[in-house]
């Protein structure tokens, strides 16, 4: 099997948006820069540790031999394999992986239902397979790098092959634990800071965190050595001083290795999560004619959810929110309105997909689980139900950027849109409808339920209720169980972003919305005529009125305070 086939069987997919376009080489250049800087910092740490820390325990530490050159080569080779591994498993969003229970279900389906549609489950199994490869690679790299770093010390070198096996075993366990720790904390997910700092300051902030993490692993390595060595070696035949020195040397080696790995991870985050400006140089012919062409091409033509597309969405979000490069944002409001319509389309699509997927999962939870759940979700079926609700939030970072982008662009269109393309294209109504529908779906996940009562007083005949009886009671029961869980925290954060986005639009168009509400045209101007993705048009109008009344009350309070 070729390397390309192995890559295709795992999640090691290209991150350059499909390999096409003028900006396809961005990820490749950043990856090469990451490897070069990783080589420089690991060489510096290797020389520093050999000369200042391990030279006290080595006979002739400054005498270069073929063995020392081979050790340096092995050290860099193992770190290079680790760096390549974290690049391949990295992703701008969390990936769903198969649990042992799901693998068991897949095996049963393959045996009894061989022709069923199992594309989603096979994709999860491939992700799990790639994680297993990463953990195994970390374990092997740990054994190689710790041997190349500490084997020259007298305490290990003097013990012969037994000392080498003992050192390799402890390095293997160190790499295995670190690989599991790396995956458990989802450090393979790229974090895109909205406040972009120069790489030097980002690395300076990550240096202390990396050193602290290395100290923790070094302390754990020392304690594990104290507990495991009596089982592997006869202490009666060795002096206690040599035993203490051996543990101390391994702790130094463990500290250096984990520090190199943590700094490699920090370098990887800094290089690949840095903002890239998808725009021609200011003053060039392309900037004068169509400065948004490269950004739109990347958003529309790149591979969905690729790293390149995430970088394009990040650039678009920062462009719409900040007052930097206003000439690029002004190009969105060109006379024909095509650019504005395309920008809104590429930003509304992820939110619509998120809302639709969440609505389907909520419907699945309410119809397929009519029996009330137990006090704690401990059974495998309950775990699968909650994990299914968690999958839409894998794209929460992208959805947050899109919500902030369309809200900021809609708010700024009131003053910057000279041609009124937001009103002409109907984008304002589409934006508010999508944000309100998404907010309703997220609030339903959090346990807030609404019902339309035909014989009830109130705006649009809508009343906030607890939960309805019948089969849909299971959804509220399930949502009550996730309170305090990571899923609830994600839903709460998404709801906060959606509310802030809606408030920014209401604040910008407060006078227009109040006049439309008095004239009875609020529903016509700010809600689409078709059926929303979640909820009803009456419910969306009611939610919009709540935001409008809240903002109007805040404005009146401010005016009263100023007077």
Buried (B, 14 or more C-beta within 10 A) or exposed (E): EEEEEEBEEBBBBBBBBBBEBEBBEBBEEBBEBBBEBBBEBBBEBBEEBBEEBBBEBBEEBEEEEEEBEEBBEBBBBBBBBBBBBBBBBBBBBBBBBBBEEBBEBBEEBEEEEEEEEBEEBEBBBBBBBBBBBBBBBBBBBBBBBBBBBBBBBBBBBEBEEEBBBBBBBBBBBBBBBBBBBBBEEEBBBBEBEEEEEEBEEBBEEBBEEBBEBBBEBBEBBBEBBEEBBEEEBEEEEBEEEBBEBBBBBBBBBBBBBBBBBBBBBBBBBBBBBBBBBBBBEEEEEEBEEBBBBBBBBBBEEBBEBBBBBBBBBBBBBBBBBEEEBEEBBBBBBBEEBEBBBBBBBBBBBBBBBBBBBBBEBBEBBBEEBEEEBEEEBEEBEBBBBBEBBBBBBBBBBBBBBBBBBBBBBBBBBBEBBEBEBBBEBBBBBBBBBBBBBBBBBBBBBBBBBBBBEEEEEEEBEBBEEEBEEEEBBBBBBBBEBBEEEEBBEBBBBBBEBBBEBBBBBBBBBBEBBBEBBEEEEBBEBBBBEEEBBBBBBBBBBBBBBEBBBEBBEEBEEEEEEEE
